[in-house]
Amino acid sequence: ISYSSNENLIYKSNRQAEYLERILFVCPKCHKLETIYSNKNTFRCTSCSLEGEYHKDLSLSFDDTSIPFKTISDWMKFQRDFIYKHQFTSPILLSDNNVELLFTSTTKNKELINKGNLFMHEDRFELVGKEKVDIYYFKDISEVVNQGKHKLLFYIGNDYYQFKGEPRFSSYKYYLTYQKLFNLY
């Protein structure tokens, strides 16, 4: 699937919109974060009930015709600008449940460190598990990378850690927010 304008391309599926919330996480109508939910060929906002469809020609349509986006690329540009300008008002910027924290060094395979609820603050990631809390301060992190469908990597020295969420987990929202915090746009 390409996320930009594509003439004469067709994507046939009975579930082409499913998991779009991995990359589309800001509602273009109510501007709430983490409220987009997809099912089959449609998506909706769980806050304002905006509905839309992802068509086989890779175009978007909305029940609210004032939404100007025609492609996923249009929506992604809006999100990037929105996050860049957004003033977070809560100490917890973003959060997700049921996230695994994995550790990988240059000499070992991935190792599960913890599983629980992920919270992003202005200065750190926190993963709150049943028995412990893992905290990683941004000052110690050299890079944050959006990887694959639902994984977020971050590097500390020569080691990297990975947050791996459920299938609808948006690592992209964490990546964009981190970029905003460190003015990396």
N, C-alpha and C positions, 0 to 999 in steps of 0.2 A: 504494500500500500504506500502510495506517495501522499504526503500531506500538503502539497501545494497544488496550484491550478494545473490541471492536466486535461488537455483537449484530446478527445477520442479514446480515452482510457476507460475501461469498464472493469468494475470489481463486483463480481456476482457472488452473493452469499446471503443466506437467510439470517445472518448475525453480523453484518458488517459494522454495526455501530458498537458492538459489545467491547467493553474495556476502553472506550474512548476517554473515560475519566482518568486513565493513566497519564494522559497529556492535557486534557481539558478539565480544569478544576476550578475555574472562575466563571460564575454565571454571567453572561453578557447583559442580562436584564437587571437582576437585583444586586449584582456584584458581590455576592457571598462566595466565600471560598469553601471548597470541599463539599459542594452540594450537587454536583452533576452525577447522574446515575444512568447507565445505558442498559438496554435490553433489546436484543435482536437488532433491528434496523433503526431503532429510535433511542432518544435520550431525553432526559428531563431534569429540571432543577427541583430538588426536594424542598427548597425553601419557598420559591415563588411559583412553582408549577409550570415554568416555561417548558415547552415541549418542542422537539425537533426531530428531523430525520436525516440520516446519512444515506445518500442515494448511490446507486450502482455506478454513476458517472463521477463519483467522488465529490459531489457537491452537497451542501447542507441546505436545509430549509427549516424555518421556524414557524410556530403558530403565531408568533408576534412578528409581523412583517416589518417592524421598525428595526429589527436586528439586521445589520448590514452584511454579516459574514456569509460568504458563498463557499468558502473552502476551510479546511482545518487550518491551513496556513494563516488565513485571515484571523481566525480565533486565537491561534497561538501568538500572533503579533500583538493582538489586543491584551492578552494575558501578560505578556512580557512587559508592556508599557504599564499595565495596571499594577503589577507587583512592584515595579520600579518606583512608582509614585505613591503606592499604598502606605498609609501610616498604621502600623499594627498598634492596637490599643490594649491587648492582653499580654501578660508576661509570657504566655505560651503562644508562639506564633503559629505553629502547625502541630498536628498530632495524628497518630494512627494506632489502632489496636492490632494485636497479634503479629508483631514484627519480630523476626529473628535477627540476632546480632551474631555475625560470623567473623572469625579472625583467620587471616592467612598471612603466613610469613613466606620468605623466599625458600624455606627449606621444609615446610610442612603443608599438608592438605588443609582445607577449610575445617575449622573447629567451631562448633556451636558454643557461644559464650553465655548467651541469655536469650530469653524470649519473653516479650511483654508489650507494654505500651510505649511507643516512641513519642517524645516531646522535643520540639525544637524551640529553643529560647534565643535571645539575641546574642548570647555568647557561648552556647553549648548545645549538644545533643544529649538527651537523657533517655535511657531505656529502662523502664521500671518493670522488673520481673516480679515473680511471686516471692523470691527469696533475697534478691539483691537489686541494687540500682547501679547501672554503668553510666558514667558521665565522661564525655569527651568535649573538652573546651576547644573552641575554634582557634585559639592562639597556638595550640599544639598541632593543628591539622594543616598539612601543606596543600592539600587539594581535595575537592569534592567532585565526584563524577557521577552523572546519571548513566546507569548501565542497564541495557536490556529492557525487559518489559516491566519489571517491578523490583529493581535493585538499585541501591545507592551506595557507592563506594566512597571511602575517605581514607586518606593516607596520613600516617604518623611515622616519620622516619622511613625505613625501608619496608615497613609492614603496612598492610591495608586491612581495613575492616569493611564489612558489608552489612547494610540493613536490607533484609529481604522480607517483603510484605506479601500479603495475600494477592490473588490475581488482580484485584482492582486498585492495589496500592500505587500511588503516584509518586515515584521518586523524583519526577520532573519538578513538582512543586517545591520540594526541598532544595533541589539544585538551583532553581530560579531565585528562591528566597535567600539562599546562601550568597549567590551572585549579587543580589541587591545589598545585603549587609556589608559586603566588602567592595562595593562599587566596581564590580568586575564586568559590567555590561560593555 
